[in-house]
């Protein structure tokens, strides 16, 4: 499946999310997690000339493929965190 990013902030938002999943989730203390978040923020500003607040629009940034119940399961940003709970509850009822 292909995904076409509508803007640079859309692409950077996914990059920020995935970077946190791969690296920051493994850091063991707040000092290191803060350092890593600051590093990503600096990269967004300096390397991509983007505004951090336009890229990181929620905390946490969440992406998932379980928010739609269809044959195609797009990996999309979850902007409504309350929907995660209801989708998870619905899915667990199917088990």
PDB file of N, CA, C and O in Angstrom:
ATOM      1  N   UNK A   1       0.843  -1.166   0.000  1.00  0.00           N
ATOM      2  CA  UNK A   1       0.000   0.000   0.000  1.00  0.00           C
ATOM      3  C   UNK A   1       0.895   1.238   0.000  1.00  0.00           C
ATOM      4  O   UNK A   1       1.939   1.276   0.651  1.00  0.00           O
ATOM      5  N   UNK A   2       0.464   2.226  -0.734  1.00  0.00           N
ATOM      6  CA  UNK A   2       1.204   3.479  -0.837  1.00  0.00           C
ATOM      7  C   UNK A   2       0.502   4.551  -0.033  1.00  0.00           C
ATOM      8  O   UNK A   2      -0.723   4.570   0.086  1.00  0.00           O
ATOM      9  N   UNK A   3       1.306   5.438   0.512  1.00  0.00           N
ATOM     10  CA  UNK A   3       0.759   6.591   1.205  1.00  0.00           C
ATOM     11  C   UNK A   3       1.416   7.825   0.629  1.00  0.00           C
ATOM     12  O   UNK A   3       2.642   7.904   0.544  1.00  0.00           O
ATOM     13  N   UNK A   4       0.605   8.783   0.236  1.00  0.00           N
ATOM     14  CA  UNK A   4       1.126  10.029  -0.292  1.00  0.00           C
ATOM     15  C   UNK A   4       1.008  11.081   0.803  1.00  0.00           C
ATOM     16  O   UNK A   4      -0.087  11.387   1.274  1.00  0.00           O
ATOM     17  N   UNK A   5       2.137  11.621   1.195  1.00  0.00           N
ATOM     18  CA  UNK A   5       2.127  12.651   2.218  1.00  0.00           C
ATOM     19  C   UNK A   5       1.662  13.962   1.597  1.00  0.00           C
ATOM     20  O   UNK A   5       2.126  14.355   0.526  1.00  0.00           O
ATOM     21  N   UNK A   6       0.753  14.622   2.273  1.00  0.00           N
ATOM     22  CA  UNK A   6       0.198  15.869   1.772  1.00  0.00           C
ATOM     23  C   UNK A   6       1.106  17.063   2.045  1.00  0.00           C
ATOM     24  O   UNK A   6       1.001  18.095   1.383  1.00  0.00           O
ATOM     25  N   UNK A   7       1.993  16.917   3.019  1.00  0.00           N
ATOM     26  CA  UNK A   7       2.865  18.037   3.375  1.00  0.00           C
ATOM     27  C   UNK A   7       4.109  17.513   4.076  1.00  0.00           C
ATOM     28  O   UNK A   7       4.156  16.362   4.510  1.00  0.00           O
ATOM     29  N   UNK A   8       5.108  18.371   4.180  1.00  0.00           N
ATOM     30  CA  UNK A   8       6.324  18.017   4.916  1.00  0.00           C
ATOM     31  C   UNK A   8       6.009  17.728   6.387  1.00  0.00           C
ATOM     32  O   UNK A   8       6.530  16.751   6.925  1.00  0.00           O
ATOM     33  N   UNK A   9       5.182  18.533   7.060  1.00  0.00           N
ATOM     34  CA  UNK A   9       4.854  18.195   8.450  1.00  0.00           C
ATOM     35  C   UNK A   9       4.220  16.808   8.607  1.00  0.00           C
ATOM     36  O   UNK A   9       4.449  16.144   9.619  1.00  0.00           O
ATOM     37  N   UNK A  10       3.430  16.358   7.628  1.00  0.00           N
ATOM     38  CA  UNK A  10       2.859  15.005   7.693  1.00  0.00           C
ATOM     39  C   UNK A  10       3.962  13.950   7.694  1.00  0.00           C
ATOM     40  O   UNK A  10       3.929  13.009   8.488  1.00  0.00           O
ATOM     41  N   UNK A  11       4.928  14.109   6.810  1.00  0.00           N
ATOM     42  CA  UNK A  11       6.050  13.173   6.735  1.00  0.00           C
ATOM     43  C   UNK A  11       6.885  13.218   8.011  1.00  0.00           C
ATOM     44  O   UNK A  11       7.250  12.177   8.557  1.00  0.00           O
ATOM     45  N   UNK A  12       7.183  14.419   8.481  1.00  0.00           N
ATOM     46  CA  UNK A  12       8.005  14.558   9.692  1.00  0.00           C
ATOM     47  C   UNK A  12       7.284  14.036  10.923  1.00  0.00           C
ATOM     48  O   UNK A  12       7.922  13.523  11.842  1.00  0.00           O
ATOM     49  N   UNK A  13       5.977  14.159  10.952  1.00  0.00           N
ATOM     50  CA  UNK A  13       5.200  13.647  12.086  1.00  0.00           C
ATOM     51  C   UNK A  13       5.370  12.121  12.199  1.00  0.00           C
ATOM     52  O   UNK A  13       5.587  11.587  13.287  1.00  0.00           O
ATOM     53  N   UNK A  14       5.268  11.442  11.064  1.00  0.00           N
ATOM     54  CA  UNK A  14       5.467   9.992  11.070  1.00  0.00           C
ATOM     55  C   UNK A  14       6.915   9.652  11.427  1.00  0.00           C
ATOM     56  O   UNK A  14       7.154   8.715  12.189  1.00  0.00           O
ATOM     57  N   UNK A  15       7.876  10.392  10.893  1.00  0.00           N
ATOM     58  CA  UNK A  15       9.293  10.179  11.219  1.00  0.00           C
ATOM     59  C   UNK A  15       9.524  10.349  12.711  1.00  0.00           C
ATOM     60  O   UNK A  15      10.215   9.536  13.325  1.00  0.00           O
ATOM     61  N   UNK A  16       8.955  11.397  13.305  1.00  0.00           N
ATOM     62  CA  UNK A  16       9.101  11.653  14.740  1.00  0.00           C
ATOM     63  C   UNK A  16       8.507  10.491  15.543  1.00  0.00           C
ATOM     64  O   UNK A  16       9.121  10.004  16.493  1.00  0.00           O
ATOM     65  N   UNK A  17       7.314  10.059  15.153  1.00  0.00           N
ATOM     66  CA  UNK A  17       6.656   8.940  15.842  1.00  0.00           C
ATOM     67  C   UNK A  17       7.505   7.671  15.767  1.00  0.00           C
ATOM     68  O   UNK A  17       7.738   7.016  16.783  1.00  0.00           O
ATOM     69  N   UNK A  18       7.961   7.329  14.580  1.00  0.00           N
ATOM     70  CA  UNK A  18       8.739   6.103  14.407  1.00  0.00           C
ATOM     71  C   UNK A  18      10.083   6.196  15.122  1.00  0.00           C
ATOM     72  O   UNK A  18      10.558   5.201  15.670  1.00  0.00           O
ATOM     73  N   UNK A  19      10.696   7.363  15.126  1.00  0.00           N
ATOM     74  CA  UNK A  19      11.949   7.540  15.852  1.00  0.00           C
ATOM     75  C   UNK A  19      11.755   7.311  17.338  1.00  0.00           C
ATOM     76  O   UNK A  19      12.599   6.704  17.998  1.00  0.00           O
ATOM     77  N   UNK A  20      10.655   7.792  17.856  1.00  0.00           N
ATOM     78  CA  UNK A  20      10.365   7.548  19.268  1.00  0.00           C
ATOM     79  C   UNK A  20      10.109   6.070  19.529  1.00  0.00           C
ATOM     80  O   UNK A  20      10.579   5.530  20.531  1.00  0.00           O
ATOM     81  N   UNK A  21       9.378   5.417  18.650  1.00  0.00           N
ATOM     82  CA  UNK A  21       9.115   3.983  18.830  1.00  0.00           C
ATOM     83  C   UNK A  21      10.397   3.172  18.825  1.00  0.00           C
ATOM     84  O   UNK A  21      10.573   2.275  19.649  1.00  0.00           O
ATOM     85  N   UNK A  22      11.288   3.484  17.902  1.00  0.00           N
ATOM     86  CA  UNK A  22      12.493   2.681  17.729  1.00  0.00           C
ATOM     87  C   UNK A  22      13.563   3.011  18.765  1.00  0.00           C
ATOM     88  O   UNK A  22      14.219   2.108  19.286  1.00  0.00           O
ATOM     89  N   UNK A  23      13.743   4.287  19.065  1.00  0.00           N
ATOM     90  CA  UNK A  23      14.850   4.685  19.932  1.00  0.00           C
ATOM     91  C   UNK A  23      14.415   5.139  21.321  1.00  0.00           C
ATOM     92  O   UNK A  23      14.868   4.583  22.321  1.00  0.00           O
ATOM     93  N   UNK A  24      13.554   6.129  21.394  1.00  0.00           N
ATOM     94  CA  UNK A  24      13.228   6.728  22.696  1.00  0.00           C
ATOM     95  C   UNK A  24      12.545   5.751  23.637  1.00  0.00           C
ATOM     96  O   UNK A  24      12.745   5.823  24.849  1.00  0.00           O
ATOM     97  N   UNK A  25      11.745   4.840  23.104  1.00  0.00           N
ATOM     98  CA  UNK A  25      11.070   3.868  23.965  1.00  0.00           C
ATOM     99  C   UNK A  25      12.048   2.963  24.697  1.00  0.00           C
ATOM    100  O   UNK A  25      11.678   2.315  25.677  1.00  0.00           O
ATOM    101  N   UNK A  26      13.279   2.911  24.237  1.00  0.00           N
ATOM    102  CA  UNK A  26      14.279   2.046  24.857  1.00  0.00           C
ATOM    103  C   UNK A  26      15.176   2.791  25.850  1.00  0.00           C
ATOM    104  O   UNK A  26      15.989   2.178  26.544  1.00  0.00           O
ATOM    105  N   UNK A  27      15.025   4.083  25.910  1.00  0.00           N
ATOM    106  CA  UNK A  27      15.828   4.861  26.848  1.00  0.00           C
ATOM    107  C   UNK A  27      15.294   4.661  28.260  1.00  0.00           C
ATOM    108  O   UNK A  27      14.089   4.501  28.455  1.00  0.00           O
ATOM    109  N   UNK A  28      16.174   4.670  29.228  1.00  0.00           N
ATOM    110  CA  UNK A  28      15.798   4.232  30.575  1.00  0.00           C
ATOM    111  C   UNK A  28      15.558   5.342  31.584  1.00  0.00           C
ATOM    112  O   UNK A  28      15.104   5.073  32.696  1.00  0.00           O
ATOM    113  N   UNK A  29      15.854   6.588  31.217  1.00  0.00           N
ATOM    114  CA  UNK A  29      15.593   7.646  32.196  1.00  0.00           C
ATOM    115  C   UNK A  29      15.076   8.902  31.496  1.00  0.00           C
ATOM    116  O   UNK A  29      15.220   9.060  30.284  1.00  0.00           O
ATOM    117  N   UNK A  30      14.474   9.787  32.282  1.00  0.00           N
ATOM    118  CA  UNK A  30      13.866  10.998  31.737  1.00  0.00           C
ATOM    119  C   UNK A  30      14.900  11.926  31.097  1.00  0.00           C
ATOM    120  O   UNK A  30      14.620  12.588  30.098  1.00  0.00           O
ATOM    121  N   UNK A  31      16.077  11.964  31.675  1.00  0.00           N
ATOM    122  CA  UNK A  31      17.129  12.823  31.118  1.00  0.00           C
ATOM    123  C   UNK A  31      17.442  12.428  29.671  1.00  0.00           C
ATOM    124  O   UNK A  31      17.539  13.288  28.796  1.00  0.00           O
ATOM    125  N   UNK A  32      17.597  11.124  29.427  1.00  0.00           N
ATOM    126  CA  UNK A  32      17.900  10.655  28.069  1.00  0.00           C
ATOM    127  C   UNK A  32      16.713  10.856  27.130  1.00  0.00           C
ATOM    128  O   UNK A  32      16.903  11.228  25.972  1.00  0.00           O
ATOM    129  N   UNK A  33      15.503  10.619  27.607  1.00  0.00           N
ATOM    130  CA  UNK A  33      14.319  10.828  26.774  1.00  0.00           C
ATOM    131  C   UNK A  33      14.156  12.302  26.403  1.00  0.00           C
ATOM    132  O   UNK A  33      13.790  12.618  25.271  1.00  0.00           O
ATOM    133  N   UNK A  34      14.423  13.195  27.341  1.00  0.00           N
ATOM    134  CA  UNK A  34      14.361  14.629  27.059  1.00  0.00           C
ATOM    135  C   UNK A  34      15.427  15.017  26.050  1.00  0.00           C
ATOM    136  O   UNK A  34      15.159  15.778  25.120  1.00  0.00           O
ATOM    137  N   UNK A  35      16.645  14.494  26.231  1.00  0.00           N
ATOM    138  CA  UNK A  35      17.718  14.757  25.284  1.00  0.00           C
ATOM    139  C   UNK A  35      17.311  14.315  23.880  1.00  0.00           C
ATOM    140  O   UNK A  35      17.531  15.044  22.913  1.00  0.00           O
ATOM    141  N   UNK A  36      16.724  13.133  23.765  1.00  0.00           N
ATOM    142  CA  UNK A  36      16.345  12.602  22.460  1.00  0.00           C
ATOM    143  C   UNK A  36      15.239  13.447  21.829  1.00  0.00           C
ATOM    144  O   UNK A  36      15.295  13.746  20.636  1.00  0.00           O
ATOM    145  N   UNK A  37      14.249  13.829  22.609  1.00  0.00           N
ATOM    146  CA  UNK A  37      13.172  14.684  22.087  1.00  0.00           C
ATOM    147  C   UNK A  37      13.725  16.019  21.609  1.00  0.00           C
ATOM    148  O   UNK A  37      13.312  16.533  20.569  1.00  0.00           O
ATOM    149  N   UNK A  38      14.658  16.576  22.367  1.00  0.00           N
ATOM    150  CA  UNK A  38      15.284  17.835  21.954  1.00  0.00           C
ATOM    151  C   UNK A  38      16.096  17.661  20.672  1.00  0.00           C
ATOM    152  O   UNK A  38      16.114  18.547  19.817  1.00  0.00           O
ATOM    153  N   UNK A  39      16.767  16.516  20.542  1.00  0.00           N
ATOM    154  CA  UNK A  39      17.520  16.226  19.324  1.00  0.00           C
ATOM    155  C   UNK A  39      16.591  16.206  18.115  1.00  0.00           C
ATOM    156  O   UNK A  39      16.889  16.825  17.093  1.00  0.00           O
ATOM    157  N   UNK A  40      15.471  15.501  18.224  1.00  0.00           N
ATOM    158  CA  UNK A  40      14.528  15.442  17.108  1.00  0.00           C
ATOM    159  C   UNK A  40      13.951  16.824  16.805  1.00  0.00           C
ATOM    160  O   UNK A  40      13.802  17.201  15.643  1.00  0.00           O
ATOM    161  N   UNK A  41      13.633  17.564  17.843  1.00  0.00           N
ATOM    162  CA  UNK A  41      13.120  18.922  17.654  1.00  0.00           C
ATOM    163  C   UNK A  41      14.130  19.786  16.895  1.00  0.00           C
ATOM    164  O   UNK A  41      13.768  20.513  15.970  1.00  0.00           O
ATOM    165  N   UNK A  42      15.383  19.699  17.292  1.00  0.00           N
ATOM    166  CA  UNK A  42      16.435  20.459  16.608  1.00  0.00           C
ATOM    167  C   UNK A  42      16.575  20.034  15.146  1.00  0.00           C
ATOM    168  O   UNK A  42      16.753  20.880  14.270  1.00  0.00           O
ATOM    169  N   UNK A  43      16.496  18.733  14.881  1.00  0.00           N
ATOM    170  CA  UNK A  43      16.605  18.244  13.502  1.00  0.00           C
ATOM    171  C   UNK A  43      15.442  18.750  12.655  1.00  0.00           C
ATOM    172  O   UNK A  43      15.629  19.123  11.497  1.00  0.00           O
ATOM    173  N   UNK A  44      14.255  18.764  13.225  1.00  0.00           N
ATOM    174  CA  UNK A  44      13.081  19.261  12.500  1.00  0.00           C
ATOM    175  C   UNK A  44      13.300  20.721  12.102  1.00  0.00           C
ATOM    176  O   UNK A  44      13.004  21.125  10.978  1.00  0.00           O
ATOM    177  N   UNK A  45      13.818  21.492  13.039  1.00  0.00           N
ATOM    178  CA  UNK A  45      14.018  22.930  12.790  1.00  0.00           C
ATOM    179  C   UNK A  45      15.179  23.194  11.841  1.00  0.00           C
ATOM    180  O   UNK A  45      15.038  23.972  10.897  1.00  0.00           O
ATOM    181  N   UNK A  46      16.322  22.559  12.076  1.00  0.00           N
ATOM    182  CA  UNK A  46      17.522  22.900  11.310  1.00  0.00           C
ATOM    183  C   UNK A  46      17.639  22.153   9.985  1.00  0.00           C
ATOM    184  O   UNK A  46      17.984  22.754   8.968  1.00  0.00           O
ATOM    185  N   UNK A  47      17.358  20.862   9.984  1.00  0.00           N
ATOM    186  CA  UNK A  47      17.536  20.072   8.763  1.00  0.00           C
ATOM    187  C   UNK A  47      16.370  20.217   7.787  1.00  0.00           C
ATOM    188  O   UNK A  47      16.559  20.131   6.574  1.00  0.00           O
ATOM    189  N   UNK A  48      15.165  20.436   8.314  1.00  0.00           N
ATOM    190  CA  UNK A  48      13.980  20.484   7.460  1.00  0.00           C
ATOM    191  C   UNK A  48      13.324  21.862   7.418  1.00  0.00           C
ATOM    192  O   UNK A  48      12.342  22.069   6.707  1.00  0.00           O
ATOM    193  N   UNK A  49      13.875  22.801   8.186  1.00  0.00           N
ATOM    194  CA  UNK A  49      13.344  24.161   8.220  1.00  0.00           C
ATOM    195  C   UNK A  49      11.830  24.154   8.478  1.00  0.00           C
ATOM    196  O   UNK A  49      11.074  24.889   7.844  1.00  0.00           O
ATOM    197  N   UNK A  50      11.414  23.316   9.413  1.00  0.00           N
ATOM    198  CA  UNK A  50      10.002  23.192   9.755  1.00  0.00           C
ATOM    199  C   UNK A  50       9.789  23.669  11.185  1.00  0.00           C
ATOM    200  O   UNK A  50      10.731  23.772  11.971  1.00  0.00           O
ATOM    201  N   UNK A  51       8.555  23.954  11.497  1.00  0.00           N
ATOM    202  CA  UNK A  51       8.187  24.422  12.829  1.00  0.00           C
ATOM    203  C   UNK A  51       7.773  23.212  13.662  1.00  0.00           C
ATOM    204  O   UNK A  51       6.826  22.504  13.320  1.00  0.00           O
ATOM    205  N   UNK A  52       8.486  22.988  14.745  1.00  0.00           N
ATOM    206  CA  UNK A  52       8.246  21.817  15.592  1.00  0.00           C
ATOM    207  C   UNK A  52       6.778  21.703  16.002  1.00  0.00           C
ATOM    208  O   UNK A  52       6.208  20.613  15.951  1.00  0.00           O
ATOM    209  N   UNK A  53       6.161  22.810  16.407  1.00  0.00           N
ATOM    210  CA  UNK A  53       4.775  22.783  16.891  1.00  0.00           C
ATOM    211  C   UNK A  53       3.784  22.423  15.782  1.00  0.00           C
ATOM    212  O   UNK A  53       2.683  21.957  16.077  1.00  0.00           O
ATOM    213  N   UNK A  54       4.147  22.626  14.524  1.00  0.00           N
ATOM    214  CA  UNK A  54       3.290  22.220  13.410  1.00  0.00           C
ATOM    215  C   UNK A  54       3.468  20.735  13.088  1.00  0.00           C
ATOM    216  O   UNK A  54       2.591  20.110  12.491  1.00  0.00           O
ATOM    217  N   UNK A  55       4.600  20.186  13.485  1.00  0.00           N
ATOM    218  CA  UNK A  55       4.875  18.768  13.240  1.00  0.00           C
ATOM    219  C   UNK A  55       4.325  17.924  14.383  1.00  0.00           C
ATOM    220  O   UNK A  55       3.547  16.998  14.155  1.00  0.00           O
ATOM    221  N   UNK A  56       4.722  18.236  15.593  1.00  0.00           N
ATOM    222  CA  UNK A  56       4.299  17.466  16.765  1.00  0.00           C
ATOM    223  C   UNK A  56       3.060  18.158  17.336  1.00  0.00           C
ATOM    224  O   UNK A  56       3.153  19.097  18.127  1.00  0.00           O
ATOM    225  N   UNK A  57       1.904  17.661  16.909  1.00  0.00           N
ATOM    226  CA  UNK A  57       0.639  18.317  17.232  1.00  0.00           C
ATOM    227  C   UNK A  57      -0.078  17.701  18.420  1.00  0.00           C
ATOM    228  O   UNK A  57      -1.073  18.247  18.898  1.00  0.00           O
ATOM    229  N   UNK A  58       0.415  16.574  18.897  1.00  0.00           N
ATOM    230  CA  UNK A  58      -0.169  15.953  20.085  1.00  0.00           C
ATOM    231  C   UNK A  58       0.899  15.149  20.811  1.00  0.00           C
ATOM    232  O   UNK A  58       1.937  14.799  20.248  1.00  0.00           O
ATOM    233  N   UNK A  59       0.619  14.873  22.051  1.00  0.00           N
ATOM    234  CA  UNK A  59       1.550  14.082  22.861  1.00  0.00           C
ATOM    235  C   UNK A  59       0.752  13.031  23.613  1.00  0.00           C
ATOM    236  O   UNK A  59      -0.055  13.376  24.477  1.00  0.00           O
ATOM    237  N   UNK A  60       0.952  11.789  23.313  1.00  0.00           N
ATOM    238  CA  UNK A  60       1.914  11.243  22.359  1.00  0.00           C
ATOM    239  C   UNK A  60       1.366  11.279  20.935  1.00  0.00           C
ATOM    240  O   UNK A  60       0.156  11.341  20.716  1.00  0.00           O
ATOM    241  N   UNK A  61       2.286  11.239  19.976  1.00  0.00           N
ATOM    242  CA  UNK A  61       1.888  11.035  18.586  1.00  0.00           C
ATOM    243  C   UNK A  61       1.638   9.544  18.424  1.00  0.00           C
ATOM    244  O   UNK A  61       2.490   8.723  18.764  1.00  0.00           O
ATOM    245  N   UNK A  62       0.477   9.200  17.908  1.00  0.00           N
ATOM    246  CA  UNK A  62       0.133   7.792  17.751  1.00  0.00           C
ATOM    247  C   UNK A  62      -0.222   7.491  16.302  1.00  0.00           C
ATOM    248  O   UNK A  62      -0.920   8.262  15.644  1.00  0.00           O
ATOM    249  N   UNK A  63       0.265   6.367  15.826  1.00  0.00           N
ATOM    250  CA  UNK A  63      -0.100   5.826  14.519  1.00  0.00           C
ATOM    251  C   UNK A  63      -0.463   4.366  14.735  1.00  0.00           C
ATOM    252  O   UNK A  63       0.120   3.688  15.581  1.00  0.00           O
ATOM    253  N   UNK A  64      -1.426   3.893  13.965  1.00  0.00           N
ATOM    254  CA  UNK A  64      -1.822   2.490  14.085  1.00  0.00           C
ATOM    255  C   UNK A  64      -2.550   2.056  12.826  1.00  0.00           C
ATOM    256  O   UNK A  64      -2.991   2.875  12.020  1.00  0.00           O
ATOM    257  N   UNK A  65      -2.665   0.737  12.681  1.00  0.00           N
ATOM    258  CA  UNK A  65      -3.419   0.201  11.548  1.00  0.00           C
ATOM    259  C   UNK A  65      -4.713  -0.474  11.997  1.00  0.00           C
ATOM    260  O   UNK A  65      -5.381  -1.120  11.190  1.00  0.00           O
ATOM    261  N   UNK A  66      -5.071  -0.334  13.257  1.00  0.00           N
ATOM    262  CA  UNK A  66      -6.268  -1.015  13.750  1.00  0.00           C
ATOM    263  C   UNK A  66      -7.464  -0.080  13.925  1.00  0.00           C
ATOM    264  O   UNK A  66      -8.468  -0.469  14.521  1.00  0.00           O
ATOM    265  N   UNK A  67      -7.370   1.125  13.424  1.00  0.00           N
ATOM    266  CA  UNK A  67      -8.461   2.075  13.618  1.00  0.00           C
ATOM    267  C   UNK A  67      -9.570   1.923  12.593  1.00  0.00           C
ATOM    268  O   UNK A  67     -10.674   2.427  12.803  1.00  0.00           O
ATOM    269  N   UNK A  68      -9.304   1.246  11.502  1.00  0.00           N
ATOM    270  CA  UNK A  68     -10.347   0.983  10.510  1.00  0.00           C
ATOM    271  C   UNK A  68     -10.524  -0.518  10.393  1.00  0.00           C
ATOM    272  O   UNK A  68      -9.555  -1.278  10.394  1.00  0.00           O
ATOM    273  N   UNK A  69     -11.759  -0.925  10.295  1.00  0.00           N
ATOM    274  CA  UNK A  69     -12.058  -2.353  10.202  1.00  0.00           C
ATOM    275  C   UNK A  69     -12.444  -2.665   8.767  1.00  0.00           C
ATOM    276  O   UNK A  69     -13.619  -2.692   8.400  1.00  0.00           O
ATOM    277  N   UNK A  70     -11.410  -2.897   7.972  1.00  0.00           N
ATOM    278  CA  UNK A  70     -11.617  -3.212   6.568  1.00  0.00           C
ATOM    279  C   UNK A  70     -10.484  -4.123   6.113  1.00  0.00           C
ATOM    280  O   UNK A  70      -9.569  -4.435   6.874  1.00  0.00           O
ATOM    281  N   UNK A  71     -10.569  -4.541   4.856  1.00  0.00           N
ATOM    282  CA  UNK A  71      -9.516  -5.403   4.314  1.00  0.00           C
ATOM    283  C   UNK A  71      -8.191  -4.663   4.197  1.00  0.00           C
ATOM    284  O   UNK A  71      -7.125  -5.248   4.389  1.00  0.00           O
ATOM    285  N   UNK A  72      -8.264  -3.388   3.883  1.00  0.00           N
ATOM    286  CA  UNK A  72      -7.053  -2.574   3.853  1.00  0.00           C
ATOM    287  C   UNK A  72      -6.947  -1.871   5.194  1.00  0.00           C
ATOM    288  O   UNK A  72      -7.900  -1.247   5.661  1.00  0.00           O
ATOM    289  N   UNK A  73      -5.810  -1.978   5.789  1.00  0.00           N
ATOM    290  CA  UNK A  73      -5.610  -1.395   7.119  1.00  0.00           C
ATOM    291  C   UNK A  73      -4.513  -0.354   7.041  1.00  0.00           C
ATOM    292  O   UNK A  73      -3.347  -0.661   7.289  1.00  0.00           O
ATOM    293  N   UNK A  74      -4.872   0.878   6.697  1.00  0.00           N
ATOM    294  CA  UNK A  74      -3.841   1.908   6.573  1.00  0.00           C
ATOM    295  C   UNK A  74      -3.226   2.263   7.919  1.00  0.00           C
ATOM    296  O   UNK A  74      -3.905   2.291   8.946  1.00  0.00           O
ATOM    297  N   UNK A  75      -1.952   2.526   7.890  1.00  0.00           N
ATOM    298  CA  UNK A  75      -1.205   2.961   9.071  1.00  0.00           C
ATOM    299  C   UNK A  75      -1.377   4.469   9.131  1.00  0.00           C
ATOM    300  O   UNK A  75      -0.716   5.200   8.394  1.00  0.00           O
ATOM    301  N   UNK A  76      -2.260   4.941  10.004  1.00  0.00           N
ATOM    302  CA  UNK A  76      -2.639   6.348  10.021  1.00  0.00           C
ATOM    303  C   UNK A  76      -2.412   6.964  11.395  1.00  0.00           C
ATOM    304  O   UNK A  76      -2.323   6.275  12.411  1.00  0.00           O
ATOM    305  N   UNK A  77      -2.323   8.280  11.381  1.00  0.00           N
ATOM    306  CA  UNK A  77      -2.199   9.005  12.647  1.00  0.00           C
ATOM    307  C   UNK A  77      -3.529   8.972  13.379  1.00  0.00           C
ATOM    308  O   UNK A  77      -4.595   9.123  12.782  1.00  0.00           O
ATOM    309  N   UNK A  78      -3.441   8.774  14.669  1.00  0.00           N
ATOM    310  CA  UNK A  78      -4.629   8.794  15.520  1.00  0.00           C
ATOM    311  C   UNK A  78      -4.652  10.155  16.212  1.00  0.00           C
ATOM    312  O   UNK A  78      -3.838  10.435  17.092  1.00  0.00           O
ATOM    313  N   UNK A  79      -5.583  10.976  15.806  1.00  0.00           N
ATOM    314  CA  UNK A  79      -5.656  12.314  16.380  1.00  0.00           C
ATOM    315  C   UNK A  79      -6.612  12.368  17.567  1.00  0.00           C
ATOM    316  O   UNK A  79      -6.519  13.264  18.405  1.00  0.00           O
ATOM    317  N   UNK A  80      -7.516  11.421  17.635  1.00  0.00           N
ATOM    318  CA  UNK A  80      -8.466  11.360  18.751  1.00  0.00           C
ATOM    319  C   UNK A  80      -8.080  10.173  19.632  1.00  0.00           C
ATOM    320  O   UNK A  80      -8.420   9.029  19.329  1.00  0.00           O
ATOM    321  N   UNK A  81      -7.375  10.450  20.712  1.00  0.00           N
ATOM    322  CA  UNK A  81      -6.856   9.379  21.566  1.00  0.00           C
ATOM    323  C   UNK A  81      -7.966   8.594  22.259  1.00  0.00           C
ATOM    324  O   UNK A  81      -7.759   7.438  22.630  1.00  0.00           O
ATOM    325  N   UNK A  82      -9.135   9.199  22.438  1.00  0.00           N
ATOM    326  CA  UNK A  82     -10.258   8.468  23.032  1.00  0.00           C
ATOM    327  C   UNK A  82     -10.730   7.344  22.119  1.00  0.00           C
ATOM    328  O   UNK A  82     -11.239   6.330  22.597  1.00  0.00           O
ATOM    329  N   UNK A  83     -10.565   7.515  20.803  1.00  0.00           N
ATOM    330  CA  UNK A  83     -10.976   6.476  19.862  1.00  0.00           C
ATOM    331  C   UNK A  83     -10.118   5.223  19.992  1.00  0.00           C
ATOM    332  O   UNK A  83     -10.574   4.126  19.670  1.00  0.00           O
ATOM    333  N   UNK A  84      -8.888   5.373  20.456  1.00  0.00           N
ATOM    334  CA  UNK A  84      -8.004   4.211  20.640  1.00  0.00           C
ATOM    335  C   UNK A  84      -8.636   3.255  21.637  1.00  0.00           C
ATOM    336  O   UNK A  84      -8.670   2.045  21.411  1.00  0.00           O
ATOM    337  N   UNK A  85      -9.129   3.790  22.726  1.00  0.00           N
ATOM    338  CA  UNK A  85      -9.742   2.955  23.757  1.00  0.00           C
ATOM    339  C   UNK A  85     -10.967   2.247  23.214  1.00  0.00           C
ATOM    340  O   UNK A  85     -11.143   1.053  23.457  1.00  0.00           O
ATOM    341  N   UNK A  86     -11.814   2.949  22.490  1.00  0.00           N
ATOM    342  CA  UNK A  86     -13.027   2.310  21.976  1.00  0.00           C
ATOM    343  C   UNK A  86     -12.699   1.288  20.893  1.00  0.00           C
ATOM    344  O   UNK A  86     -13.333   0.235  20.832  1.00  0.00           O
ATOM    345  N   UNK A  87     -11.722   1.579  20.038  1.00  0.00           N
ATOM    346  CA  UNK A  87     -11.323   0.612  19.021  1.00  0.00           C
ATOM    347  C   UNK A  87     -10.701  -0.615  19.648  1.00  0.00           C
ATOM    348  O   UNK A  87     -10.936  -1.735  19.195  1.00  0.00           O
ATOM    349  N   UNK A  88      -9.917  -0.414  20.679  1.00  0.00           N
ATOM    350  CA  UNK A  88      -9.282  -1.534  21.371  1.00  0.00           C
ATOM    351  C   UNK A  88     -10.332  -2.398  22.061  1.00  0.00           C
ATOM    352  O   UNK A  88     -10.248  -3.625  22.034  1.00  0.00           O
ATOM    353  N   UNK A  89     -11.312  -1.757  22.673  1.00  0.00           N
ATOM    354  CA  UNK A  89     -12.389  -2.492  23.339  1.00  0.00           C
ATOM    355  C   UNK A  89     -13.189  -3.292  22.325  1.00  0.00           C
ATOM    356  O   UNK A  89     -13.529  -4.449  22.574  1.00  0.00           O
ATOM    357  N   UNK A  90     -13.493  -2.687  21.185  1.00  0.00           N
ATOM    358  CA  UNK A  90     -14.242  -3.390  20.136  1.00  0.00           C
ATOM    359  C   UNK A  90     -13.455  -4.584  19.617  1.00  0.00           C
ATOM    360  O   UNK A  90     -14.003  -5.669  19.423  1.00  0.00           O
ATOM    361  N   UNK A  91     -12.174  -4.370  19.396  1.00  0.00           N
ATOM    362  CA  UNK A  91     -11.333  -5.462  18.872  1.00  0.00           C
ATOM    363  C   UNK A  91     -11.186  -6.588  19.876  1.00  0.00           C
ATOM    364  O   UNK A  91     -11.170  -7.755  19.484  1.00  0.00           O
ATOM    365  N   UNK A  92     -11.078  -6.278  21.153  1.00  0.00           N
ATOM    366  CA  UNK A  92     -10.913  -7.342  22.147  1.00  0.00           C
ATOM    367  C   UNK A  92     -12.195  -8.156  22.293  1.00  0.00           C
ATOM    368  O   UNK A  92     -12.149  -9.314  22.710  1.00  0.00           O
ATOM    369  N   UNK A  93     -13.330  -7.566  21.957  1.00  0.00           N
ATOM    370  CA  UNK A  93     -14.570  -8.319  21.991  1.00  0.00           C
ATOM    371  C   UNK A  93     -14.631  -9.373  20.902  1.00  0.00           C
ATOM    372  O   UNK A  93     -15.398 -10.331  20.997  1.00  0.00           O
ATOM    373  N   UNK A  94     -13.812  -9.195  19.855  1.00  0.00           N
ATOM    374  CA  UNK A  94     -13.766 -10.149  18.742  1.00  0.00           C
ATOM    375  C   UNK A  94     -12.881 -11.353  19.047  1.00  0.00           C
ATOM    376  O   UNK A  94     -12.861 -12.313  18.277  1.00  0.00           O
ATOM    377  N   UNK A  95     -12.159 -11.315  20.145  1.00  0.00           N
ATOM    378  CA  UNK A  95     -11.218 -12.411  20.440  1.00  0.00           C
ATOM    379  C   UNK A  95     -11.908 -13.656  20.904  1.00  0.00           C
ATOM    380  O   UNK A  95     -11.251 -14.657  21.188  1.00  0.00           O
TER     381      UNK A  95
END
